[in-house]
Amino acid sequence: MAVGKNKKLGKKRKGNRKAVDPFTKKEWYDIKAPNMFSTRQVGKTIATKTQGLKNSRDSLIGRVFEVSLGDLKTKGEDDAFRKFKLKTEEINGMQCLTNFYGMDLTTDKLRSLVRKWHTLIE
């Protein structure tokens, strides 16, 4: 018999592990926008529960959320092409308090502004 050909020889059976749903170990947090926006409740995010030395607060701080200005303003459908980046600065209970981190335009709006072979951008 050739060496290394018997596939079942080196395998050991492990005990049957129960499939655990990963969402049972998660917590949902509300995302709060800064005071400058009329709509404060932006959305929800998920984080693994605190267990031992691993803290759920540490995994949330520093997260960056990208939100449309249309969602942050009441009746702001005309400004939906502006995207704001909000960074989590503080955790207060089950709420992530965010701060302004940056602004960007959606790609379709950017493409409509820039034209080939033209120097004027309106």
N, CA, C and O atoms as a Tinker XYZ file with bonds, in Angstrom:
   488  protein
     1  N      0.839000   -1.165000    0.000000    73     2
     2  CA     0.000000    0.000000    0.000000    64     1     3
     3  C      0.895000    1.242000    0.000000    63     2     4     5
     4  O      1.895000    1.295000    0.716000    81     3
     5  N      0.524000    2.242000   -0.812000    73     3     6
     6  CA     1.316000    3.468000   -0.912000    64     5     7
     7  C      1.108000    4.341000    0.323000    63     6     8     9
     8  O      0.027000    4.362000    0.912000    81     7
     9  N      2.154000    5.052000    0.696000    73     7    10
    10  CA     2.095000    5.903000    1.885000    64     9    11
    11  C      1.260000    7.138000    1.585000    63    10    12    13
    12  O      1.406000    7.757000    0.531000    81    11
    13  N      0.388000    7.492000    2.515000    73    11    14
    14  CA    -0.411000    8.704000    2.375000    64    13    15
    15  C     -1.662000    8.539000    1.535000    63    14    16    17
    16  O     -2.318000    9.532000    1.219000    81    15
    17  N     -2.011000    7.321000    1.165000    73    15    18
    18  CA    -3.184000    7.121000    0.321000    64    17    19
    19  C     -4.440000    6.813000    1.123000    63    18    20    21
    20  O     -5.553000    7.041000    0.648000    81    19
    21  N     -4.269000    6.294000    2.340000    73    19    22
    22  CA    -5.433000    5.936000    3.133000    64    21    23
    23  C     -5.978000    7.182000    3.807000    63    22    24    25
    24  O     -5.396000    7.672000    4.776000    81    23
    25  N     -7.079000    7.694000    3.307000    73    23    26
    26  CA    -7.626000    8.964000    3.774000    64    25    27
    27  C     -8.283000    8.853000    5.151000    63    26    28    29
    28  O     -8.272000    9.828000    5.903000    81    27
    29  N     -8.847000    7.714000    5.502000    73    27    30
    30  CA    -9.578000    7.579000    6.755000    64    29    31
    31  C     -8.663000    7.261000    7.930000    63    30    32    33
    32  O     -9.123000    7.269000    9.072000    81    31
    33  N     -7.412000    6.988000    7.698000    73    31    34
    34  CA    -6.514000    6.567000    8.757000    64    33    35
    35  C     -6.199000    7.710000    9.726000    63    34    36    37
    36  O     -6.176000    7.489000   10.937000    81    35
    37  N     -5.955000    8.920000    9.226000    73    35    38
    38  CA    -5.539000   10.022000   10.074000    64    37    39
    39  C     -6.683000   10.818000   10.674000    63    38    40    41
    40  O     -6.437000   11.677000   11.522000    81    39
    41  N     -7.910000   10.575000   10.275000    73    39    42
    42  CA    -9.046000   11.366000   10.741000    64    41    43
    43  C     -9.578000   10.810000   12.048000    63    42    44    45
    44  O     -9.768000    9.603000   12.201000    81    43
    45  N     -9.813000   11.713000   12.985000    73    43    46
    46  CA   -10.439000   11.327000   14.248000    64    45    47
    47  C    -11.804000   11.991000   14.309000    63    46    48    49
    48  O    -11.969000   13.131000   13.876000    81    47
    49  N    -12.763000   11.284000   14.841000    73    47    50
    50  CA   -14.115000   11.832000   14.925000    64    49    51
    51  C    -14.227000   12.737000   16.137000    63    50    52    53
    52  O    -13.796000   12.396000   17.238000    81    51
    53  N    -14.813000   13.891000   15.907000    73    51    54
    54  CA   -15.077000   14.810000   17.003000    64    53    55
    55  C    -16.512000   14.604000   17.443000    63    54    56    57
    56  O    -17.351000   14.132000   16.676000    81    55
    57  N    -16.782000   14.963000   18.688000    73    55    58
    58  CA   -18.139000   14.822000   19.198000    64    57    59
    59  C    -19.101000   15.713000   18.447000    63    58    60    61
    60  O    -18.725000   16.787000   17.976000    81    59
    61  N    -20.330000   15.277000   18.334000    73    59    62
    62  CA   -21.322000   16.070000   17.623000    64    61    63
    63  C    -21.584000   17.362000   18.382000    63    62    64    65
    64  O    -22.016000   17.343000   19.534000    81    63
    65  N    -21.315000   18.495000   17.716000    73    63    66
    66  CA   -21.542000   19.796000   18.329000    64    65    67
    67  C    -22.906000   20.299000   17.888000    63    66    68    69
    68  O    -23.302000   20.146000   16.732000    81    67
    69  N    -23.606000   20.897000   18.824000    73    67    70
    70  CA   -24.903000   21.464000   18.483000    64    69    71
    71  C    -24.688000   22.787000   17.756000    63    70    72    73
    72  O    -23.835000   23.589000   18.133000    81    71
    73  N    -25.466000   22.993000   16.726000    73    71    74
    74  CA   -25.380000   24.240000   15.970000    64    73    75
    75  C    -26.045000   25.339000   16.796000    63    74    76    77
    76  O    -27.241000   25.274000   17.083000    81    75
    77  N    -25.260000   26.349000   17.174000    73    75    78
    78  CA   -25.766000   27.452000   17.978000    64    77    79
    79  C    -26.006000   28.640000   17.063000    63    78    80    81
    80  O    -25.154000   28.995000   16.249000    81    79
    81  N    -27.163000   29.243000   17.204000    73    79    82
    82  CA   -27.473000   30.416000   16.403000    64    81    83
    83  C    -26.602000   31.579000   16.869000    63    82    84    85
    84  O    -26.652000   31.935000   18.047000    81    83
    85  N    -25.796000   32.190000   15.977000    73    83    86
    86  CA   -24.894000   33.263000   16.412000    64    85    87
    87  C    -25.625000   34.521000   16.883000    63    86    88    89
    88  O    -25.046000   35.326000   17.612000    81    87
    89  N    -26.875000   34.703000   16.485000    73    87    90
    90  CA   -27.604000   35.904000   16.879000    64    89    91
    91  C    -28.083000   35.858000   18.329000    63    90    92    93
    92  O    -28.544000   36.872000   18.853000    81    91
    93  N    -27.984000   34.709000   18.980000    73    91    94
    94  CA   -28.338000   34.661000   20.400000    64    93    95
    95  C    -27.278000   35.341000   21.253000    63    94    96    97
    96  O    -27.546000   35.697000   22.401000    81    95
    97  N    -26.079000   35.527000   20.710000    73    95    98
    98  CA   -24.991000   36.168000   21.442000    64    97    99
    99  C    -24.825000   37.634000   21.059000    63    98   100   101
   100  O    -23.789000   38.232000   21.348000    81    99
   101  N    -25.830000   38.223000   20.413000    73    99   102
   102  CA   -25.735000   39.599000   19.923000    64   101   103
   103  C    -26.713000   40.518000   20.657000    63   102   104   105
   104  O    -27.725000   40.076000   21.199000    81   103
   105  N    -26.379000   41.808000   20.657000    73   103   106
   106  CA   -27.253000   42.839000   21.200000    64   105   107
   107  C    -27.457000   43.911000   20.142000    63   106   108   109
   108  O    -26.556000   44.194000   19.353000    81   107
   109  N    -28.658000   44.511000   20.130000    73   107   110
   110  CA   -28.978000   45.566000   19.184000    64   109   111
   111  C    -28.842000   46.913000   19.869000    63   110   112   113
   112  O    -29.313000   47.094000   20.992000    81   111
   113  N    -28.196000   47.864000   19.191000    73   111   114
   114  CA   -28.001000   49.215000   19.706000    64   113   115
   115  C    -28.619000   50.217000   18.734000    63   114   116   117
   116  O    -28.554000   50.034000   17.519000    81   115
   117  N    -29.226000   51.291000   19.286000    73   115   118
   118  CA   -29.772000   52.373000   18.471000    64   117   119
   119  C    -28.653000   53.325000   18.089000    63   118   120   121
   120  O    -27.752000   53.583000   18.887000    81   119
   121  N    -28.710000   53.852000   16.857000    73   119   122
   122  CA   -27.730000   54.830000   16.395000    64   121   123
   123  C    -28.388000   56.205000   16.459000    63   122   124   125
   124  O    -29.428000   56.437000   15.843000    81   123
   125  N    -27.773000   57.111000   17.209000    73   123   126
   126  CA   -28.297000   58.465000   17.369000    64   125   127
   127  C    -27.401000   59.451000   16.630000    63   126   128   129
   128  O    -26.183000   59.446000   16.809000    81   127
   129  N    -28.007000   60.294000   15.799000    73   127   130
   130  CA   -27.286000   61.327000   15.055000    64   129   131
   131  C    -27.035000   62.531000   15.966000    63   130   132   133
   132  O    -27.700000   62.669000   16.992000    81   131
   133  N    -26.079000   63.412000   15.607000    73   131   134
   134  CA   -25.837000   64.619000   16.406000    64   133   135
   135  C    -27.045000   65.558000   16.424000    63   134   136   137
   136  O    -27.985000   65.385000   15.647000    81   135
   137  N    -27.015000   66.554000   17.316000    73   135   138
   138  CA   -28.138000   67.479000   17.492000    64   137   139
   139  C    -28.419000   68.337000   16.273000    63   138   140   141
   140  O    -29.533000   68.839000   16.127000    81   139
   141  N    -27.447000   68.522000   15.396000    73   139   142
   142  CA   -27.628000   69.413000   14.243000    64   141   143
   143  C    -28.651000   68.882000   13.248000    63   142   144   145
   144  O    -29.139000   69.642000   12.412000    81   143
   145  N    -28.984000   67.604000   13.315000    73   143   146
   146  CA   -29.960000   67.003000   12.401000    64   145   147
   147  C    -31.312000   66.899000   13.082000    63   146   148   149
   148  O    -31.400000   66.649000   14.284000    81   147
   149  N    -32.382000   67.098000   12.289000    73   147   150
   150  CA   -33.725000   67.056000   12.873000    64   149   151
   151  C    -34.147000   65.639000   13.233000    63   150   152   153
   152  O    -34.836000   65.440000   14.233000    81   151
   153  N    -33.751000   64.664000   12.449000    73   151   154
   154  CA   -34.060000   63.266000   12.751000    64   153   155
   155  C    -32.884000   62.672000   13.520000    63   154   156   157
   156  O    -31.788000   62.538000   12.976000    81   155
   157  N    -33.107000   62.316000   14.777000    73   155   158
   158  CA   -32.011000   61.827000   15.610000    64   157   159
   159  C    -31.836000   60.312000   15.487000    63   158   160   161
   160  O    -30.711000   59.812000   15.492000    81   159
   161  N    -32.947000   59.585000   15.378000    73   159   162
   162  CA   -32.888000   58.121000   15.291000    64   161   163
   163  C    -32.512000   57.728000   13.871000    63   162   164   165
   164  O    -33.319000   57.875000   12.953000    81   163
   165  N    -31.275000   57.222000   13.680000    73   163   166
   166  CA   -30.787000   56.902000   12.343000    64   165   167
   167  C    -31.061000   55.447000   11.992000    63   166   168   169
   168  O    -31.540000   55.155000   10.896000    81   167
   169  N    -30.768000   54.544000   12.896000    73   167   170
   170  CA   -30.949000   53.125000   12.612000    64   169   171
   171  C    -30.501000   52.289000   13.787000    63   170   172   173
   172  O    -30.435000   52.766000   14.920000    81   171
   173  N    -30.192000   51.036000   13.506000    73   171   174
   174  CA   -29.746000   50.106000   14.544000    64   173   175
   175  C    -28.489000   49.394000   14.064000    63   174   176   177
   176  O    -28.263000   49.232000   12.865000    81   175
   177  N    -27.680000   48.975000   15.028000    73   175   178
   178  CA   -26.490000   48.194000   14.719000    64   177   179
   179  C    -26.405000   47.044000   15.706000    63   178   180   181
   180  O    -27.065000   47.049000   16.746000    81   179
   181  N    -25.598000   46.073000   15.374000    73   179   182
   182  CA   -25.514000   44.849000   16.169000    64   181   183
   183  C    -24.095000   44.676000   16.691000    63   182   184   185
   184  O    -23.128000   45.029000   16.015000    81   183
   185  N    -23.977000   44.133000   17.896000    73   183   186
   186  CA   -22.665000   43.882000   18.494000    64   185   187
   187  C    -22.751000   42.639000   19.366000    63   186   188   189
   188  O    -23.808000   42.314000   19.907000    81   187
   189  N    -21.623000   41.949000   19.493000    73   187   190
   190  CA   -21.563000   40.762000   20.338000    64   189   191
   191  C    -21.636000   41.174000   21.802000    63   190   192   193
   192  O    -21.021000   42.164000   22.198000    81   191
   193  N    -22.382000   40.423000   22.611000    73   191   194
   194  CA   -22.547000   40.732000   24.026000    64   193   195
   195  C    -21.216000   40.684000   24.761000    63   194   196   197
   196  O    -20.286000   39.992000   24.346000    81   195
   197  N    -21.139000   41.431000   25.863000    73   195   198
   198  CA   -19.946000   41.427000   26.695000    64   197   199
   199  C    -19.771000   40.047000   27.310000    63   198   200   201
   200  O    -20.700000   39.478000   27.883000    81   199
   201  N    -18.542000   39.516000   27.175000    73   199   202
   202  CA   -18.276000   38.182000   27.691000    64   201   203
   203  C    -16.822000   38.139000   28.147000    63   202   204   205
   204  O    -15.905000   38.243000   27.332000    81   203
   205  N    -16.620000   37.986000   29.433000    73   203   206
   206  CA   -15.261000   37.936000   29.967000    64   205   207
   207  C    -14.579000   39.281000   29.822000    63   206   208   209
   208  O    -15.115000   40.304000   30.247000    81   207
   209  N    -13.392000   39.282000   29.219000    73   207   210
   210  CA   -12.637000   40.518000   29.028000    64   209   211
   211  C    -13.035000   41.250000   27.748000    63   210   212   213
   212  O    -12.680000   42.415000   27.569000    81   211
   213  N    -13.762000   40.586000   26.862000    73   211   214
   214  CA   -14.175000   41.193000   25.599000    64   213   215
   215  C    -15.434000   42.018000   25.831000    63   214   216   217
   216  O    -16.490000   41.473000   26.154000    81   215
   217  N    -15.322000   43.324000   25.668000    73   215   218
   218  CA   -16.403000   44.248000   25.965000    64   217   219
   219  C    -17.117000   44.655000   24.677000    63   218   220   221
   220  O    -16.467000   44.968000   23.679000    81   219
   221  N    -18.453000   44.652000   24.697000    73   219   222
   222  CA   -19.209000   45.036000   23.499000    64   221   223
   223  C    -19.042000   46.523000   23.207000    63   222   224   225
   224  O    -19.130000   46.941000   22.052000    81   223
   225  N    -18.806000   47.315000   24.231000    73   223   226
   226  CA   -18.607000   48.756000   24.076000    64   225   227
   227  C    -17.370000   49.041000   23.219000    63   226   228   229
   228  O    -17.382000   49.956000   22.396000    81   227
   229  N    -16.312000   48.265000   23.410000    73   227   230
   230  CA   -15.080000   48.477000   22.648000    64   229   231
   231  C    -15.265000   48.181000   21.165000    63   230   232   233
   232  O    -14.630000   48.812000   20.319000    81   231
   233  N    -16.132000   47.224000   20.848000    73   231   234
   234  CA   -16.341000   46.892000   19.437000    64   233   235
   235  C    -17.199000   47.942000   18.734000    63   234   236   237
   236  O    -17.152000   48.056000   17.509000    81   235
   237  N    -17.985000   48.711000   19.498000    73   235   238
   238  CA   -18.860000   49.714000   18.890000    64   237   239
   239  C    -18.171000   51.068000   18.701000    63   238   240   241
   240  O    -18.421000   51.755000   17.710000    81   239
   241  N    -17.318000   51.450000   19.630000    73   239   242
   242  CA   -16.676000   52.765000   19.547000    64   241   243
   243  C    -15.724000   52.775000   18.350000    63   242   244   245
   244  O    -14.886000   51.887000   18.194000    81   243
   245  N    -15.874000   53.792000   17.517000    73   243   246
   246  CA   -15.049000   53.912000   16.315000    64   245   247
   247  C    -15.738000   53.431000   15.058000    63   246   248   249
   248  O    -15.200000   53.603000   13.964000    81   247
   249  N    -16.908000   52.836000   15.178000    73   247   250
   250  CA   -17.640000   52.418000   13.979000    64   249   251
   251  C    -18.113000   53.637000   13.206000    63   250   252   253
   252  O    -18.519000   54.639000   13.794000    81   251
   253  N    -18.057000   53.543000   11.880000    73   251   254
   254  CA   -18.476000   54.644000   11.015000    64   253   255
   255  C    -19.723000   54.200000   10.256000    63   254   256   257
   256  O    -19.742000   53.144000    9.623000    81   255
   257  N    -20.761000   55.028000   10.333000    73   255   258
   258  CA   -22.013000   54.756000    9.638000    64   257   259
   259  C    -22.185000   55.793000    8.535000    63   258   260   261
   260  O    -21.911000   56.975000    8.741000    81   259
   261  N    -22.633000   55.356000    7.376000    73   259   262
   262  CA   -22.859000   56.249000    6.244000    64   261   263
   263  C    -24.365000   56.403000    6.068000    63   262   264   265
   264  O    -25.076000   55.432000    5.810000    81   263
   265  N    -24.846000   57.659000    6.215000    73   263   266
   266  CA   -26.278000   57.927000    6.205000    64   265   267
   267  C    -26.569000   59.018000    5.191000    63   266   268   269
   268  O    -25.823000   59.992000    5.094000    81   267
   269  N    -27.638000   58.863000    4.441000    73   267   270
   270  CA   -28.059000   59.860000    3.471000    64   269   271
   271  C    -28.666000   61.060000    4.189000    63   270   272   273
   272  O    -29.303000   60.915000    5.232000    81   271
   273  N    -28.463000   62.245000    3.622000    73   271   274
   274  CA   -29.040000   63.457000    4.208000    64   273   275
   275  C    -30.561000   63.430000    4.101000    63   274   276   277
   276  O    -31.251000   64.044000    4.915000    81   275
   277  N    -31.080000   62.729000    3.114000    73   275   278
   278  CA   -32.527000   62.571000    2.994000    64   277   279
   279  C    -33.125000   61.842000    4.182000    63   278   280   281
   280  O    -34.279000   62.078000    4.540000    81   279
   281  N    -32.348000   60.954000    4.799000    73   279   282
   282  CA   -32.816000   60.243000    5.996000    64   281   283
   283  C    -32.649000   61.087000    7.251000    63   282   284   285
   284  O    -33.388000   60.906000    8.219000    81   283
   285  N    -31.695000   62.001000    7.248000    73   283   286
   286  CA   -31.422000   62.813000    8.429000    64   285   287
   287  C    -32.308000   64.047000    8.523000    63   286   288   289
   288  O    -32.483000   64.596000    9.611000    81   287
   289  N    -32.872000   64.495000    7.394000    73   287   290
   290  CA   -33.721000   65.676000    7.363000    64   289   291
   291  C    -35.165000   65.266000    7.127000    63   290   292   293
   292  O    -35.441000   64.300000    6.416000    81   291
   293  N    -36.080000   66.010000    7.732000    73   291   294
   294  CA   -37.481000   65.782000    7.406000    64   293   295
   295  C    -37.765000   66.451000    6.071000    63   294   296   297
   296  O    -37.379000   67.601000    5.861000    81   295
   297  N    -38.421000   65.763000    5.185000    73   295   298
   298  CA   -38.712000   66.217000    3.815000    64   297   299
   299  C    -37.418000   66.569000    3.087000    63   298   300   301
   300  O    -37.336000   67.606000    2.430000    81   299
   301  N    -36.411000   65.710000    3.204000    73   299   302
   302  CA   -35.121000   65.973000    2.580000    64   301   303
   303  C    -34.850000   65.099000    1.380000    63   302   304   305
   304  O    -33.707000   64.706000    1.150000    81   303
   305  N    -35.873000   64.785000    0.608000    73   303   306
   306  CA   -35.696000   63.916000   -0.556000    64   305   307
   307  C    -34.809000   64.563000   -1.619000    63   306   308   309
   308  O    -34.126000   63.866000   -2.370000    81   307
   309  N    -34.820000   65.901000   -1.681000    73   307   310
   310  CA   -34.008000   66.595000   -2.691000    64   309   311
   311  C    -32.522000   66.536000   -2.358000    63   310   312   313
   312  O    -31.684000   66.657000   -3.251000    81   311
   313  N    -32.189000   66.353000   -1.097000    73   311   314
   314  CA   -30.794000   66.308000   -0.655000    64   313   315
   315  C    -30.298000   64.887000   -0.423000    63   314   316   317
   316  O    -29.313000   64.685000    0.287000    81   315
   317  N    -30.955000   63.919000   -1.002000    73   315   318
   318  CA   -30.607000   62.527000   -0.734000    64   317   319
   319  C    -29.270000   62.119000   -1.342000    63   318   320   321
   320  O    -28.729000   61.071000   -0.990000    81   319
   321  N    -28.722000   62.941000   -2.263000    73   319   322
   322  CA   -27.450000   62.587000   -2.892000    64   321   323
   323  C    -26.258000   62.853000   -1.977000    63   322   324   325
   324  O    -25.156000   62.386000   -2.265000    81   323
   325  N    -26.449000   63.591000   -0.883000    73   323   326
   326  CA   -25.364000   63.844000    0.066000    64   325   327
   327  C    -25.341000   62.735000    1.110000    63   326   328   329
   328  O    -26.362000   62.419000    1.719000    81   327
   329  N    -24.161000   62.149000    1.308000    73   327   330
   330  CA   -24.005000   61.089000    2.304000    64   329   331
   331  C    -23.113000   61.611000    3.431000    63   330   332   333
   332  O    -22.037000   62.154000    3.180000    81   331
   333  N    -23.561000   61.446000    4.651000    73   331   334
   334  CA   -22.788000   61.865000    5.812000    64   333   335
   335  C    -22.215000   60.640000    6.505000    63   334   336   337
   336  O    -22.884000   59.616000    6.640000    81   335
   337  N    -20.970000   60.760000    6.939000    73   335   338
   338  CA   -20.352000   59.705000    7.725000    64   337   339
   339  C    -20.443000   60.111000    9.185000    63   338   340   341
   340  O    -20.036000   61.211000    9.559000    81   339
   341  N    -20.975000   59.227000   10.001000    73   339   342
   342  CA   -21.119000   59.468000   11.434000    64   341   343
   343  C    -20.296000   58.427000   12.178000    63   342   344   345
   344  O    -20.437000   57.229000   11.935000    81   343
   345  N    -19.434000   58.883000   13.087000    73   343   346
   346  CA   -18.556000   57.986000   13.825000    64   345   347
   347  C    -19.046000   57.877000   15.262000    63   346   348   349
   348  O    -19.380000   58.884000   15.886000    81   347
   349  N    -19.089000   56.656000   15.785000    73   347   350
   350  CA   -19.530000   56.424000   17.152000    64   349   351
   351  C    -18.462000   56.909000   18.120000    63   350   352   353
   352  O    -17.314000   56.466000   18.078000    81   351
   353  N    -18.867000   57.836000   18.999000    73   351   354
   354  CA   -17.944000   58.407000   19.977000    64   353   355
   355  C    -18.207000   57.879000   21.385000    63   354   356   357
   356  O    -17.280000   57.737000   22.184000    81   355
   357  N    -19.475000   57.588000   21.687000    73   355   358
   358  CA   -19.835000   57.234000   23.057000    64   357   359
   359  C    -21.003000   56.257000   23.047000    63   358   360   361
   360  O    -21.846000   56.283000   22.151000    81   359
   361  N    -21.039000   55.391000   24.062000    73   359   362
   362  CA   -22.146000   54.451000   24.234000    64   361   363
   363  C    -22.878000   54.839000   25.505000    63   362   364   365
   364  O    -22.281000   54.917000   26.579000    81   363
   365  N    -24.193000   55.084000   25.376000    73   363   366
   366  CA   -25.002000   55.483000   26.516000    64   365   367
   367  C    -26.146000   54.480000   26.639000    63   366   368   369
   368  O    -27.158000   54.605000   25.949000    81   367
   369  N    -25.994000   53.497000   27.505000    73   367   370
   370  CA   -27.002000   52.447000   27.625000    64   369   371
   371  C    -27.005000   51.580000   26.380000    63   370   372   373
   372  O    -26.019000   50.909000   26.076000    81   371
   373  N    -28.116000   51.599000   25.665000    73   371   374
   374  CA   -28.226000   50.839000   24.416000    64   373   375
   375  C    -28.243000   51.778000   23.212000    63   374   376   377
   376  O    -28.821000   51.451000   22.175000    81   375
   377  N    -27.603000   52.956000   23.351000    73   375   378
   378  CA   -27.576000   53.937000   22.280000    64   377   379
   379  C    -26.139000   54.276000   21.922000    63   378   380   381
   380  O    -25.293000   54.460000   22.797000    81   379
   381  N    -25.872000   54.356000   20.620000    73   379   382
   382  CA   -24.571000   54.786000   20.115000    64   381   383
   383  C    -24.683000   56.259000   19.751000    63   382   384   385
   384  O    -25.427000   56.619000   18.839000    81   383
   385  N    -23.955000   57.108000   20.454000    73   383   386
   386  CA   -23.972000   58.543000   20.174000    64   385   387
   387  C    -22.869000   58.837000   19.168000    63   386   388   389
   388  O    -21.704000   58.507000   19.394000    81   387
   389  N    -23.244000   59.458000   18.060000    73   387   390
   390  CA   -22.308000   59.653000   16.957000    64   389   391
   391  C    -21.931000   61.117000   16.817000    63   390   392   393
   392  O    -22.566000   61.999000   17.395000    81   391
   393  N    -20.883000   61.358000   16.038000    73   391   394
   394  CA   -20.413000   62.697000   15.725000    64   393   395
   395  C    -20.110000   62.745000   14.231000    63   394   396   397
   396  O    -19.845000   61.713000   13.613000    81   395
   397  N    -20.151000   63.945000   13.650000    73   395   398
   398  CA   -19.883000   64.114000   12.227000    64   397   399
   399  C    -18.452000   63.684000   11.920000    63   398   400   401
   400  O    -17.518000   64.043000   12.637000    81   399
   401  N    -18.288000   62.901000   10.834000    73   399   402
   402  CA   -16.972000   62.364000   10.478000    64   401   403
   403  C    -16.573000   62.715000    9.057000    63   402   404   405
   404  O    -15.384000   62.725000    8.738000    81   403
   405  N    -17.549000   63.005000    8.187000    73   403   406
   406  CA   -17.231000   63.367000    6.811000    64   405   407
   407  C    -18.477000   63.416000    5.952000    63   406   408   409
   408  O    -19.547000   62.966000    6.362000    81   407
   409  N    -18.330000   63.968000    4.748000    73   407   410
   410  CA   -19.444000   64.047000    3.809000    64   409   411
   411  C    -18.970000   63.623000    2.427000    63   410   412   413
   412  O    -17.816000   63.845000    2.061000    81   411
   413  N    -19.856000   63.019000    1.671000    73   411   414
   414  CA   -19.535000   62.538000    0.342000    64   413   415
   415  C    -20.773000   62.674000   -0.532000    63   414   416   417
   416  O    -21.876000   62.883000   -0.027000    81   415
   417  N    -20.593000   62.557000   -1.831000    73   415   418
   418  CA   -21.705000   62.549000   -2.764000    64   417   419
   419  C    -21.906000   61.135000   -3.281000    63   418   420   421
   420  O    -20.964000   60.346000   -3.340000    81   419
   421  N    -23.140000   60.821000   -3.655000    73   419   422
   422  CA   -23.387000   59.511000   -4.249000    64   421   423
   423  C    -22.730000   59.476000   -5.624000    63   422   424   425
   424  O    -22.544000   60.515000   -6.258000    81   423
   425  N    -22.386000   58.296000   -6.072000    73   423   426
   426  CA   -21.643000   58.163000   -7.331000    64   425   427
   427  C    -22.466000   58.631000   -8.531000    63   426   428   429
   428  O    -21.915000   59.212000   -9.465000    81   427
   429  N    -23.776000   58.386000   -8.517000    73   427   430
   430  CA   -24.588000   58.808000   -9.664000    64   429   431
   431  C    -24.667000   60.334000   -9.760000    63   430   432   433
   432  O    -24.676000   60.879000  -10.864000    81   431
   433  N    -24.723000   61.022000   -8.631000    73   431   434
   434  CA   -24.736000   62.489000   -8.651000    64   433   435
   435  C    -23.385000   63.025000   -9.115000    63   434   436   437
   436  O    -23.330000   63.996000   -9.870000    81   435
   437  N    -22.312000   62.409000   -8.676000    73   435   438
   438  CA   -20.971000   62.825000   -9.072000    64   437   439
   439  C    -20.771000   62.643000  -10.569000    63   438   440   441
   440  O    -20.172000   63.495000  -11.226000    81   439
   441  N    -21.267000   61.542000  -11.108000    73   439   442
   442  CA   -21.145000   61.282000  -12.547000    64   441   443
   443  C    -21.972000   62.275000  -13.361000    63   442   444   445
   444  O    -21.587000   62.639000  -14.472000    81   443
   445  N    -23.098000   62.712000  -12.817000    73   443   446
   446  CA   -23.930000   63.667000  -13.556000    64   445   447
   447  C    -23.304000   65.055000  -13.566000    63   446   448   449
   448  O    -23.549000   65.831000  -14.489000    81   447
   449  N    -22.493000   65.383000  -12.549000    73   447   450
   450  CA   -21.843000   66.692000  -12.501000    64   449   451
   451  C    -20.642000   66.781000  -13.436000    63   450   452   453
   452  O    -20.398000   67.821000  -14.047000    81   451
   453  N    -19.902000   65.692000  -13.541000    73   451   454
   454  CA   -18.670000   65.699000  -14.330000    64   453   455
   455  C    -18.982000   65.219000  -15.747000    63   454   456   457
   456  O    -19.522000   64.131000  -15.948000    81   455
   457  N    -18.630000   66.053000  -16.717000    73   455   458
   458  CA   -18.848000   65.711000  -18.121000    64   457   459
   459  C    -17.505000   65.595000  -18.828000    63   458   460   461
   460  O    -16.548000   66.294000  -18.495000    81   459
   461  N    -17.455000   64.714000  -19.794000    73   459   462
   462  CA   -16.232000   64.520000  -20.562000    64   461   463
   463  C    -16.039000   65.682000  -21.535000    63   462   464   465
   464  O    -17.007000   66.141000  -22.141000    81   463
   465  N    -14.822000   66.159000  -21.691000    73   463   466
   466  CA   -14.426000   67.210000  -22.622000    64   465   467
   467  C    -15.014000   68.578000  -22.285000    63   466   468   469
   468  O    -15.055000   69.440000  -23.162000    81   467
   469  N    -15.467000   68.814000  -21.065000    73   467   470
   470  CA   -15.992000   70.111000  -20.646000    64   469   471
   471  C    -15.150000   70.626000  -19.487000    63   470   472   473
   472  O    -14.731000   69.856000  -18.622000    81   471
   473  N    -14.908000   71.926000  -19.475000    73   471   474
   474  CA   -14.161000   72.510000  -18.371000    64   473   475
   475  C    -15.091000   73.091000  -17.317000    63   474   476   477
   476  O    -14.683000   73.248000  -16.167000    81   475
   477  N    -16.339000   73.418000  -17.678000    73   475   478
   478  CA   -17.283000   74.017000  -16.760000    64   477   479
   479  C    -18.044000   72.945000  -15.992000    63   478   480   481
   480  O    -18.626000   72.038000  -16.586000    81   479
   481  N    -18.034000   73.056000  -14.681000    73   479   482
   482  CA   -18.824000   72.157000  -13.851000    64   481   483
   483  C    -19.873000   73.005000  -13.151000    63   482   484   485
   484  O    -19.533000   73.937000  -12.423000    81   483
   485  N    -21.135000   72.690000  -13.365000    73   483   486
   486  CA   -22.231000   73.473000  -12.761000    64   485   487
   487  C    -22.556000   72.969000  -11.390000    63   486   488
   488  O    -23.448000   73.504000  -10.731000    81   487
